[in-house]
Amino acid sequence: MYAQLARKALGLTWPIVLPLAAAGVLLHWGGVPAGGLSTVLPRLALALAIALAWRFNRSRIVFAAVSVWAGGEAVLALPPGTARAAVTVCLPLTLLVFALVQERGLTTPIGWARWAFVGVQVLGVLSLRQAENAALGRWLGEPLFALPWFLHPGLAKPGILAFLLVLFVLGWRMATSRSAIDTGLFGALVGGAFVLHTPGGEAERLVYLGAVGVILLITMVEASYTLAYRDELTGLPGRRALNETLQQLGGTYTLAMADVDHFKKFNDSYGHDAGDQCLRYVAAHLAAVGGGGRAFRYGGEEFTILFPGKTVDEALEHLEALRAGIADAKFAIRAQGRPKKRPEKPKKPGPIKSVSVTVSLGACERDPDSDDLRDAHAVMEKADKRLYKSKKDGRNRVTAKGC
């Protein structure tokens, strides 16, 4: 169990861990020469991340990169003191705001408002260099309250408190959504903390600034991969991922086609929102299929399950268990007419209706020695025919022979 959790955690955080670990190794053993490429490459990595995010209209990544870059340049340019302390407060709170605002483009009214938000902070930080604002600057640089003896007093500084607060919020979002964008925003926060709080000089800060650029570049690659290969509604791999997986497989495997029974009638009766919930519900069951099966969304209410290295007889027991598990569970539909926002005078909600959802399946084994069932397209076509036989024979069943 612990090993599985560790693998999941590493699979989620490797775009953050790898660049920061590489930066640490470089600083500890390699050293960074002053000037030259060591000052250009970190900024180039951030510029590439901004350009790629702009091209794919990922405004949150653009603003995250701009914020970390501006914060890093401010720390490099400003002497220790009030203005630098203000940057340590502004950067995590800015990343939190951009993480919570949905994608709305860069030149829309909300986009311009976010540009203005960054600009106001820049002016605010610069204003702290004025003698008239010395009191505010001292407040930003000093601990806000006393801590127990076993905790470092610096933990109560506004910048550290802001970082810890945002670390918790963005970490929770990353863990629950498992989105590449949320992972990138969390990585920008962690990398930005290294830039702002490292005890080293300019070279060390630039290395960590470059690590943030690499994190955001990886984020864009991961987000693009998800867009191309993952179904947005169910989270399952899509048809393109299925086709590429089949091209790489040889030998024996079993492919099953699954279809939600009476789905059109379900949509007509309960609405498209309930239909989407139903597809997510079925997809969650399919993703947990045993026997080493991998589930894909083929399209509409149709799914595909692939069992590499399994004969149809070996896969059949897992398909039957899957079918029975879906049929035995109850799918809860929210009360019809329920408003998306809480009204001022809420009415008593209607009863939550539970309905049975079933699936029909057809399975076929690839036979390397058969001219008819050697090609992946032929295997899928045969599985599809068996699926329709299941539906014709009464639905809620698996057909693995005949046709």
N, C-alpha and C positions, 0 to 999 in steps of 0.2 A: 504493500500500500504506500509506504513512505517513498519507495523507489519510483512508483508511478507518479506521485505528487511532485517529486523532484524533477522527473522528466518533463512534466507539464509546465512547471515553473521555468525550467531552463528553455523549453520551447517558446515560452512567451517572452522571456526577458533577454534572450541571446542578442537581439539587435542593440541592446543597451550594454550588456556585460562585455561583449567582445571588443567594441571600440574603446571603452574605458579601461579595460584590462590591458589592451595594447598600448594605450597612452601611458599607463603606469609602468609597464615593462620598459618602454622606450625611455622614460625619465629616470628609471632606477638603474638600468644597465647600459643603455646606449648614450644617454646625454643628448642634448639638443644644442647645436651651434647657434650662436646669436646671429641675427640678420639673414639675408638671402632667402632661400626657399622656405626656411622655417617660419618666416613671417608671412609668406605669400600663400602657402598651401592651406593653412587653416581657414583663411578668408575665402580661398577658392572653393573649398569644400562647402562652406556655408552658401556661397553664391550659387553653386550648382544645385544645392538643395532647394534654394528659393526659386531658381529657374524651373526646375523639374516640377515643384509643387504648383507654381504659377501655370505651367503648361497643362497640368491635370486638374486645375481649378480646385486645389486643396488649400483654401485660404487659411485654415488654422495652422497648417505647417508653415506657410509663408510668414505669418505673423509671429509664430514661435521662433523661427530662425532669425527674423529681423530683431525680435526682442532680445534674444540671447546675444546676438552679434552686437547690438547697441550697448547692452549691459557690459559685455566683455571689453569693448572699446573704451567705455567710460571708466572702468576699473583700471585699465592700462594707462589712460591719460590723466586721471585725477589723482592727486596725492591722498594718502590715508586721511580720513576725516569725515566730516558730515556728509558731503556729497556722495562719497563711496558707500557710506552706511545706508543712504537713501536708496541706492541701486539694489542693495541686498534685500530691501523690503519690496521695492517695485517689481522686480523681475518675477518672483514666484507668484505674486498676486496677479500680474499681467498674464502669465501663463494660465492661471486658473480661469480668468475671465475668457480668454480665447478658447480654452477647452470646453467651457460650458455653452458658448455661443455656437449655434449650428452653422454649417457651411452656407454662406450667403453671398459669395463672390467678393472680389477685391474692389470693384468699382461701383457697387450698388450703394444705396444710402447707408446701409449697415456697414459695408466695407469702408466707406469714407469715414464713418464714425470711429471705426477701429484705428484707422490711420491717425485721426485726430487724437485719439486716446494715447497712442504712442508718443505723438508730438508733445502733448501736454506734459507727459511725464518727463520727457527730455528737458523741457523748459523748467519744470519744477526742480529737477536735480541740479541744473545749472544755477538756479536761483539760490540754492543753499550755500553757494560760495560767497554770497553777500553777507556782510557783517550783521545786517538787520535780522537775518534769519538764523543767527547763531544758536538761539535757544532751542528751536526746533531740531536743528542738527545735533545738538548735544543729546536731546531726548532719543533720537534715532540711533545714536551710538552707544547708549548706556543700557544696562539691564533694567527691565521695568519693575522687577520685584526680586526679593531675596528667595533663594532656593535652599533646600536642605544641604547639609555639609557634604553629602556624598555626590551631589550634582554640581557640574561646573557652572559658575555664575554666568558665563557667556551664553548659556542656553536660554536665558531670559531676555536676550536682546531682541528687538523687534524683527530684525532680519532673519534670525534663527527661528523665531516663533512662526513667522510667515512661511518659511520654508517647510517646517514640520506640518503645519496645517495643510498646505497645498500638497505635500507629499502624501498625506493620508487620503485626501480626496481624489487625486489623480491615480494613486495606486489602487484605490477601490474601483474606480472606473475602468482601469486597465484589466483588473482581475475579473470583473463581471462581464465586460463587453468583449474582451479578447480581440479587440479591434487593433489593426496595425497603427491607425492614427492615434488612438489613445496611448498605445505603447510608445509611439514617437514623442508625444507630448510629455509623458512621464520621463522619458529619456532626456528630453531637452531640459527638464527641471533638474534632474540628477546631475547631468553634465554641467549645467549652468551653475550649480552649487560648487562644483570643483573649480570652475573658472573664478567665481567670486571669492571663495573662502580658502583656496590653496595658500599655504604659507610661502610658496615659492615666488619667484619673480616673473618677469614678462615672458620668458621662454616657457615656463611651466603653464602659465595661463593660456598661452597660444596653443600649446599641445592639446589641452582640454577643450579649447574652443574648436579646434579641428575635429576632435572626437565627437562633439555635438553635431557638427556638419555631417560626419559619417553616419551617425545615428539617424539623422533625418533623411539622408540619402537612402539608407536601408529601409526606412519607413516607407518611402515612396515606392521602392521596388516591391516591398511586401504588399502595400495597398493595391498596386497595379496587378500583382499576381492574384490577389483575392478577387479583384473586380473581374479578371479574366476567367478564373477557374472555380470560383465559389458562387453558389446560388445565394443571392442576397436575402431572400425570404427565409429559407430553411437553414442556411449555414452549411449545407452539404456541398461536396464537390459537384460541379455542373457537368454538362454533356461534353464540353471540351476536355475536361480532366478525364472523363471516362474514355473518350476516344484515344487519348494519348496513352493512358494506362493499358488499354487493349493492344495497342501497337507494340508495347514493350513486353507483353506476355507471350510465352511459348508453352509448349506442353499442354497438359490438361488443366482446365479450369471450368467452373460452372457459372453461368450467368442467369440471373433471374430478373424478370420484369414484374413489377408490382403496380397495381392501379387501385386507387381509393374507390370503393363501391358507391354508386349512386351519388357521385360528387356534384354533378350538375343540379340534381334535385336538392341536395344539401345547400348549395349556394342559393338557389331560388327560394328556399324555405327560410334560411337564417341570415342571408346577406353575405357579401364578399368579405367583410371583416372576419366573420365567423369562419368562412371558408379558408382564409389565410391562417387563422388559428388552428384549424383542423390539419392543414398541410404541415405546419410546424410540429404539431402533436405527433402525426404519423412519422415525420422525419426523425424525431427524437427516438422513437422506437426502432426505426430502421438503423440509425447510427449505432445502436447498442446490440445489433445482431451478433450472435456468437459464431464460432467456427472460423474466425478469421475473415468474415465477410466485410466488404466495404460497400457502403451505400452511396448512391449518386442520385441527384435529381435529374431525370431525363427531360422533363418538360410537363407543364400543366400539373395534373394530378398523378402523373406516371413517374415511377422511380425504378432504378436499376440497382441490383445487388450483385457484387462480383466476389466469387470465392476462388482465389488463386490456388492452384494445386489440388483442388478438391473435385472429386467426381460428383455427379448429380445425386447419387445415393448418400454420399457423405454430407452433402449440403442440405439434403431434404429434411433431416431432423431439426436443423436450425431454422429453416424456413417455416416448418410447421410450428415450432415454438414461437417464432415471430408472429405468425398469423394469429395464433391462439392468444398471445399476449395483448395484441391490439384489440381483438374481439372481446376479451374478458374485461379490459379496462373501460372506464366510463369517461367520455369527453364532456366537460362542463362548458355550456354555452352561456355567455353573459346575457342578462335580461335584455330583451329587445327594447330599443328606444332609450337605452341608457346614455345620458349625455357624456361627451368627452371631458367637459369641465364641470366642476362642482357648482351647481346653481346656488343662488343666494338662499332660496327656500327649498331645500332638497325634499323630494317626495320619498315615500317609503319604497325601496327597490323591489322589483318583482322577483319572483323565485328564479333561482339559477337552474336551468334545465340540463339534465345529463342525458346524453344520447350515446348509443353504441355506434362505433365506427368500425368498419371491416375493410379488409383489403383482399384482393384476388391476386394470385401469383402464378406465373408460368416459368419453368426452369429448363435449361438445356445445358448439356455438357459439351465442351469442345473435345473433339476426337481427332488427334493429329494423324491418325491412320485412315480417316474417312475423307473422301473427296467432298462430300456434302457438308460436313461439319468441321472443316479445317479453318475456314475463314471466319473472322469475328463477326462480320455482317450477317453471315448465314446462321451463326449461333444465335445472334440477337433476334433474327427473323423467326427462327424456330421457337425461341422462348416467348416471343410476342404472340405467336399462334397459340401456344399452350396457355398463355394468359387469357386470351379470348375464349378458349375452351372452358377455363375455370369460370368465367363470367357467364357463359352460355349454360353451364351445368348448375348454376344456382348461386355463384359468387361465394366469397369467404372460404376459399379453398386453394390448394396448391396443386397444379398439374405439372408432372415431371416426365410423363411418358406419353406416347402417341403423337398424333398430328404428323 
